[in-house]
Amino acid sequence: MAKQSPLGAVKSYFGKYHFAPKYRREHRLSLTAADGTAITAWRVPGPPDALCTVVLVHGFVNWSRTPAVHAFAHVLADTVDVIVPDLRGHGRSKGTCTLGRDEPLDVAAAVAAADPTKPVITLGISLGGASVLLHAGQHPGTIAGVVAVSAPAIWGGLGTDGANRIERWISTPTGRLTLRFLLRTRLTDDCSDLPDAADLTSRIAPAFTIVVADPDDWYFGPEHPERLYEWAAEPKDLWWYPGGGHGTDLLTTAFAARMLSAIDARLAPPSTRPSEPAPPPADPHFPRDPHFPRDQPR
């Protein structure tokens, strides 16, 4: 992950939080999670013949209006309906962030707000990726598929530079104040009993699972997507993006096209599917490393 200059970091901060792009006011949704937490979300309508709804779930210290998330939602909305929630403790939602323990309840509230006549795909990024995997495993049969981008398979003892930075943020008074007042993320006082997303991936089927990651992810190394993919039941795919970065770095228009193509192939009526569907096209933004063949675990 490339380091920003101080000026670039300041511009990024103000663009992400103070001057973040907005959704149309009439598209706001006021949801309530099963534990009573008020969740704010936004519905971005797709075309009248949209095949499905994609619930797009942001990562830690981001929100629905993070520029990359906002832009990606509108790219998807050219083809499908999109719902973008603020996870608890982020953005305009109430409650506190629990690092994945309770966030599946927020995903469930967003899924319940989708058009009941259409299948739902959940797409999560980093913390959001763990949240959609946990939700899908805890509530099998409620979605048609799940896409996890840069998702951790487990929490604790990760050892990477990025994970160590997160640990300092969440475990020190200074870090928690930074999260609350600068990064607008309210964290729970109790971060114990965090679930492991990999433990539930085998329960997601018959919905499909797509795991997406950079093998050199600064936060969660290749063992995370490998474990998620290994434990998931068929149908499943693993998409490597060497040099792609972490989280929102991977939200390109080419990735959107590839994902939508895969969704279309999965959801198309059986009579219209080819007998042996071709694999989704590779994303030209990220050249393949020969040591990490596309769609294969390392």
C-alpha positions as CSV (number, residue, x, y, z in Angstrom):
1,M,0.0,0.0,0.0
2,A,1.5,3.3,-1.1
3,K,2.2,5.9,1.6
4,Q,0.6,9.3,1.2
5,S,2.3,12.6,1.5
6,P,1.2,14.7,4.5
7,L,-0.8,17.0,2.1
8,G,-2.3,14.0,0.4
9,A,-3.3,12.5,3.7
10,V,-5.1,15.8,4.8
11,K,-6.9,16.0,1.5
12,S,-8.0,12.3,1.8
13,Y,-9.2,12.9,5.3
14,F,-11.4,15.9,4.5
15,G,-12.7,14.2,1.3
16,K,-13.6,11.1,3.3
17,Y,-15.3,12.8,6.3
18,H,-16.0,16.5,5.9
19,F,-16.7,16.8,2.2
20,A,-17.8,13.3,1.4
21,P,-20.2,12.8,-1.5
22,K,-23.9,12.5,-0.7
23,Y,-26.7,10.3,-1.7
24,R,-30.1,11.7,-2.6
25,R,-32.2,12.5,0.5
26,E,-35.2,10.5,-0.6
27,H,-33.0,7.4,-0.9
28,R,-32.3,7.3,2.9
29,L,-33.4,4.3,4.8
30,S,-33.9,4.2,8.6
31,L,-33.5,0.6,9.7
32,T,-33.4,-1.2,13.1
33,A,-31.2,-4.1,13.8
34,A,-32.5,-7.1,15.8
35,D,-30.9,-5.8,19.0
36,G,-32.6,-2.4,18.6
37,T,-29.7,-0.4,17.2
38,A,-30.7,2.3,14.7
39,I,-29.0,1.8,11.3
40,T,-28.9,4.4,8.6
41,A,-28.6,3.1,5.0
42,W,-29.1,4.4,1.5
43,R,-30.9,2.7,-1.4
44,V,-29.4,3.4,-4.9
45,P,-32.0,2.1,-7.4
46,G,-30.8,0.2,-10.4
47,P,-32.6,-0.2,-13.7
48,P,-36.2,-1.6,-13.8
49,D,-35.0,-5.0,-14.9
50,A,-32.3,-5.2,-12.2
51,L,-31.5,-8.9,-11.6
52,C,-30.8,-8.6,-7.9
53,T,-29.9,-6.3,-5.0
54,V,-26.4,-5.9,-3.8
55,V,-25.9,-4.9,-0.2
56,L,-22.6,-3.0,-0.1
57,V,-20.9,-3.0,3.4
58,H,-18.0,-0.6,4.1
59,G,-15.0,-1.4,6.3
60,F,-13.6,-0.2,9.6
61,V,-13.3,3.7,10.0
62,N,-15.2,4.1,6.7
63,W,-18.9,4.7,6.0
64,S,-21.5,4.7,3.3
65,R,-20.2,8.1,2.0
66,T,-16.6,7.2,1.8
67,P,-15.8,8.4,-1.7
68,A,-14.7,5.0,-3.1
69,V,-17.7,3.2,-1.6
70,H,-20.1,5.9,-2.8
71,A,-18.6,5.8,-6.4
72,F,-18.7,2.0,-6.4
73,A,-22.3,1.9,-5.3
74,H,-23.3,4.1,-8.3
75,V,-21.2,2.0,-10.7
76,L,-23.1,-1.1,-9.5
77,A,-26.4,0.8,-9.7
78,D,-26.1,0.9,-13.5
79,T,-26.9,-2.8,-13.4
80,V,-28.4,-3.8,-10.0
81,D,-30.2,-2.3,-7.1
82,V,-27.8,-1.3,-4.3
83,I,-28.3,-0.8,-0.5
84,V,-25.4,0.8,1.4
85,P,-25.7,0.8,5.2
86,D,-23.5,2.5,7.8
87,L,-22.4,-0.2,10.2
88,R,-23.0,0.5,13.9
89,G,-20.6,3.0,15.4
90,H,-19.9,4.5,11.9
91,G,-21.4,7.3,10.0
92,R,-25.0,8.2,10.9
93,S,-25.8,4.8,12.5
94,K,-26.1,4.5,16.3
95,G,-24.4,2.1,18.6
96,T,-20.7,1.2,18.8
97,C,-18.5,-0.8,16.5
98,T,-17.9,-4.4,17.9
99,L,-15.3,-5.4,15.2
100,G,-17.6,-8.1,13.8
101,R,-19.5,-9.5,16.8
102,D,-22.7,-7.6,16.3
103,E,-22.3,-6.2,12.8
104,P,-24.0,-9.2,11.1
105,L,-27.2,-7.8,12.7
106,D,-26.7,-4.6,10.6
107,V,-26.2,-6.6,7.5
108,A,-29.4,-8.5,8.2
109,A,-31.3,-5.3,8.6
110,A,-30.1,-4.1,5.2
111,V,-30.9,-7.4,3.6
112,A,-34.4,-7.3,5.0
113,A,-34.9,-3.8,3.4
114,A,-34.2,-5.2,-0.1
115,D,-36.9,-5.9,-2.7
116,P,-38.2,-9.4,-1.6
117,T,-38.9,-10.4,-5.2
118,K,-35.2,-10.3,-6.1
119,P,-32.2,-12.3,-4.9
120,V,-29.8,-10.5,-2.6
121,I,-26.0,-10.5,-2.9
122,T,-23.9,-9.1,0.0
123,L,-20.6,-7.5,-0.7
124,G,-18.4,-6.5,2.2
125,I,-15.0,-4.8,2.5
126,S,-12.5,-5.6,5.2
127,L,-14.6,-5.5,8.5
128,G,-17.6,-5.4,6.2
129,G,-16.3,-8.5,4.5
130,A,-16.1,-10.4,7.8
131,S,-19.6,-9.1,8.6
132,V,-21.2,-10.4,5.4
133,L,-19.5,-13.8,5.8
134,L,-20.7,-14.1,9.4
135,H,-24.2,-13.0,8.4
136,A,-24.4,-15.5,5.6
137,G,-23.2,-18.3,7.8
138,Q,-25.5,-17.4,10.6
139,H,-28.5,-17.0,8.3
140,P,-28.2,-19.6,5.5
141,G,-30.8,-19.3,2.8
142,T,-31.4,-15.5,3.2
143,I,-29.0,-14.5,0.4
144,A,-28.0,-15.8,-3.0
145,G,-24.3,-15.1,-2.7
146,V,-21.6,-13.3,-0.7
147,V,-18.5,-11.4,-1.9
148,A,-15.8,-10.7,0.7
149,V,-13.1,-8.2,-0.2
150,S,-9.9,-8.1,2.0
151,A,-11.7,-9.8,4.8
152,P,-10.0,-11.2,7.9
153,A,-10.6,-14.9,8.6
154,I,-9.7,-14.5,12.3
155,W,-9.0,-11.7,14.8
156,G,-6.1,-11.4,17.1
157,G,-2.4,-12.2,16.9
158,L,-2.2,-11.2,13.2
159,G,1.3,-9.6,13.4
160,T,1.2,-7.5,10.3
161,D,2.1,-3.8,10.4
162,G,-1.5,-2.8,9.5
163,A,-3.0,-5.2,12.1
164,N,-0.7,-3.8,14.7
165,R,-1.8,-0.3,13.9
166,I,-5.4,-1.3,14.3
167,E,-4.5,-2.9,17.7
168,R,-3.0,0.3,18.9
169,W,-6.1,2.3,17.8
170,I,-8.5,0.0,19.6
171,S,-6.5,-0.8,22.7
172,T,-5.2,2.6,23.9
173,P,-7.0,5.7,25.2
174,T,-5.3,7.9,22.6
175,G,-6.2,5.5,19.8
176,R,-9.9,5.4,20.9
177,L,-10.1,9.2,21.0
178,T,-8.6,9.3,17.5
179,L,-11.2,6.9,16.3
180,R,-14.1,8.7,17.9
181,F,-13.2,12.4,17.2
182,L,-11.1,12.2,14.0
183,L,-12.2,9.1,12.3
184,R,-15.8,9.2,13.5
185,T,-15.8,5.6,14.7
186,R,-17.3,4.8,18.1
187,L,-15.8,1.6,19.4
188,T,-17.3,-0.7,22.1
189,D,-15.5,-1.0,25.4
190,D,-15.7,-4.8,25.2
191,C,-13.9,-6.3,22.2
192,S,-13.9,-9.8,23.6
193,D,-15.4,-12.9,22.1
194,L,-14.9,-11.8,18.5
195,P,-16.1,-14.4,16.0
196,D,-13.9,-16.0,13.3
197,A,-15.4,-15.6,9.9
198,A,-13.9,-18.8,8.6
199,D,-15.7,-20.9,11.1
200,L,-19.1,-20.1,9.4
201,T,-18.2,-20.1,5.8
202,S,-19.1,-23.8,5.3
203,R,-22.7,-22.9,6.2
204,I,-23.1,-20.4,3.4
205,A,-23.9,-22.9,0.7
206,P,-26.0,-23.2,-1.4
207,A,-25.3,-19.5,-1.8
208,F,-22.0,-18.9,-3.6
209,T,-18.9,-17.4,-1.9
210,I,-16.3,-15.2,-3.7
211,V,-13.2,-14.3,-1.7
212,V,-11.2,-11.4,-3.1
213,A,-7.7,-10.3,-1.9
214,D,-4.3,-9.0,-2.6
215,P,-1.8,-11.7,-1.5
216,D,0.4,-8.8,-0.1
217,D,-2.4,-7.2,1.8
218,W,-0.8,-4.9,4.5
219,Y,-3.5,-5.7,7.1
220,F,-4.4,-9.4,6.5
221,G,-1.9,-11.6,4.8
222,P,-2.6,-14.4,2.2
223,E,-3.4,-16.9,4.9
224,H,-6.7,-15.1,5.5
225,P,-8.3,-15.5,2.1
226,E,-6.7,-18.9,1.8
227,R,-8.4,-20.1,5.0
228,L,-11.8,-18.5,4.0
229,Y,-11.7,-20.2,0.6
230,E,-10.6,-23.5,2.1
231,W,-13.3,-23.6,4.7
232,A,-16.1,-22.4,2.3
233,A,-18.3,-24.9,0.7
234,E,-19.0,-25.0,-3.0
235,P,-19.8,-23.0,-5.0
236,K,-16.9,-20.8,-4.3
237,D,-14.1,-18.8,-6.0
238,L,-10.9,-17.1,-4.9
239,W,-9.8,-14.0,-6.9
240,W,-6.2,-12.8,-6.3
241,Y,-5.3,-9.2,-7.1
242,P,-1.5,-8.9,-6.6
243,G,-0.6,-5.3,-6.0
244,G,-4.2,-4.3,-5.6
245,G,-4.0,-3.0,-2.1
246,H,-6.6,-3.3,0.7
247,G,-10.3,-2.7,0.9
248,T,-11.5,0.2,-1.1
249,D,-8.3,0.1,-3.2
250,L,-9.9,-2.9,-5.0
251,L,-13.2,-1.2,-5.9
252,T,-12.4,-0.5,-9.5
253,T,-14.9,-0.4,-12.4
254,A,-13.1,-3.4,-13.8
255,F,-13.7,-5.3,-10.6
256,A,-17.3,-4.3,-10.7
257,A,-17.7,-5.6,-14.2
258,R,-16.1,-8.9,-13.3
259,M,-18.2,-9.3,-10.2
260,L,-21.5,-8.4,-12.0
261,S,-20.6,-10.9,-14.7
262,A,-20.0,-13.6,-12.1
263,I,-23.3,-12.7,-10.4
264,D,-25.2,-12.9,-13.7
265,A,-23.7,-16.3,-14.5
266,R,-24.7,-17.5,-11.0
267,L,-28.2,-16.1,-11.0
268,A,-29.2,-16.7,-14.7
269,P,-32.0,-19.2,-15.2
270,P,-30.7,-22.7,-15.7
271,S,-32.0,-22.8,-19.2
272,T,-29.9,-19.8,-20.3
273,R,-26.6,-20.9,-18.6
274,P,-23.9,-22.4,-20.7
275,S,-23.0,-26.0,-19.9
276,E,-19.5,-24.9,-18.8
277,P,-19.5,-21.2,-18.1
278,A,-16.2,-19.4,-18.8
279,P,-14.4,-17.9,-15.8
280,P,-14.9,-14.2,-15.1
281,P,-12.4,-12.0,-17.0
282,A,-9.4,-10.9,-15.1
283,D,-9.2,-7.3,-13.9
284,P,-6.7,-5.5,-16.3
285,H,-5.9,-2.9,-13.6
286,F,-3.9,-5.4,-11.7
287,P,-1.4,-7.6,-13.6
288,R,-1.2,-11.2,-12.5
289,D,1.8,-12.4,-10.5
290,P,2.8,-15.8,-11.9
291,H,3.1,-17.1,-8.3
292,F,-0.6,-16.3,-7.8
293,P,-2.6,-17.7,-10.6
294,R,-6.1,-16.2,-11.0
295,D,-8.9,-17.9,-9.0
296,Q,-6.5,-20.4,-7.3
297,P,-5.4,-20.5,-3.7
298,R,-1.7,-20.0,-3.1
